[in-house]
Structures are given as structure tokens and as C-alpha cells.
Amino acid sequence: MKRESAETLALEALTWLARDDELLPMFFNATGTSADDVRERAQDPVFLGSVLDFILMDDAWITAFCDAAGHPYERPMTARGVLPGGDLPHWT
């Protein structure tokens, strides 16, 4: 996967997340971001990586996002590996 494709997928995930009234506040709390931060950093590859990190914390979130966006379930993890910080070891 190319970086541009990974960023596009992360933007799709951010859009999906922003539409979820229950999950979005959890994202803000977990990442320490706000709605203003999202608007300012939506094009930042590091921030987009944090969006994927958040969604990847729960299989139900991955499934819901991928089902809504029409992606295979492994695609968010593949995209995460391409964005900054995605090459760090995973301990799970």
C-alpha cells in the first residue's frame, strides 16, 4: 500500500468516527484531541496514524468501519503500517 492510499483510508476512518456520537468523544478522551485539533490536523500523517491506532483497539470498531466503507478487515492494519510510527513493534 502506498502512503497516499493509507492516508485516504485514515481520512475515511476519521469521517466514519466523526459520525459516531458515542465513539467520537471516546476518541477525544483517548487521544487528548478536540474537534478543533481534528480540523487542523486532518491532513497530518502522524495524526491520521492515531486515528487508525484508536480504531484498531477494538475488533468491533474495525468491523464496523470496514463494513461501512467496504474495506477488507485487514486494510486498516495495513494502512497503519505505512503511516509514521506504523513500523513500531506491536505487542499484541
N, C-alpha and C positions, 0 to 999 in steps of 0.2 A: 504494500500500500504506500502510495506517495503521501508526503506531508499535507499537500493541499486537500487530498481526499479525507485524511484524518481530521483536518480542521473543519471541513464541511460536515462530517459526521458528528463532531463535537458540537457544532452550531445547531445541528438538528436536535441533538440531545438537550442542549440548553433551551431551545424553543419548547420541546416537549416538557421539560422540567418547569419552565415558566408558566405553563398552562395548568399545572397541578397545584391546587390551592393548599393541599396538605404537605406535599413534598418540598415545595419551594422554600417555606420557612425552615424546614429541616436542613436544606442545603445552606441557607444563610447562616444558621447556627453552627453547622459543622465546619464551614469554611471561613466564617468571620466576615463574609461579604454582605453587601447590601444591594438593593435594586440599582442605586447609582453606580456602584462598582461594576455590576453586570453590564450596564450600558457603556461604561468607559473601557472595560477590558474584554469585551466580547470578541475582539479580533486578536487578542494576545494568546499565542500558542500555549504559554505556561498556564494561563487561566483556563483555557479550554481543556487542558490536561486534568485540571482539578475537577472540572465538570464530569469528565469520564471517570475519574477516581471515585467520585461520590456515587455515581450510578452503579459502578462495579462493586460497591459494597454490599449489594443485595441482589440475589438472583431474581427476585420478583420485579425489581426495578429494571434490570436488564431485559427480562422477558417482556415487560410492558412496553418499554421503549422500542425494542426491536419489532415487536408485533405491530405497534402503531406506525413505525417508519418503514416496515418491510425489509428489515435487515436480518441476516443470519445472526444467531445469538453470539457467535464468537467475534463478530465485527467490532464491537466497542473495545474489546481487549486488544485486538489487532491495531486499531487506531491509536489506542493509548500507548502502545509500544513505539509508535512513530513520533509522538509529540515529546517535547522536552521533559525529561525525568522519567520517561517510559521505559528506559533501558535499565532502571534500577532493579535490583532483585526483588522478587515477590516472595513473601514469607508464608503465603497461604497455599 
